[in-house]
């Protein structure tokens, strides 16, 4: 079983950028629909990634892309994460948005 911790790595704090599902601390299994939003002015691109370091306090932690985006999304399914491809443990998700 996977235990999930969410991290929103933003260059600004804005409610327009968020992962709304799954919730932090939730146990996951199988194909997981990730829902969120990244609907900001001057959107250039975004990246959804995960790390094995659930604390994600180490700045050198390795992040593995789940999906990249060239268009913003608002309140929708932004990715399907196949958790069967990773071992059981604690993970963190990160949604980064880059501006023009």
Buried (B, 14 or more C-beta within 10 A) or exposed (E): EBBBBBBBBBEEEBEBBBBEBBEEEEEBEEEBEBBBBBBBEEBEBBBBBBBBBBEBEEEEBEBEEBBEBEEBBEEEEBBEBEBEEBEEEBBBBBBBBEEE
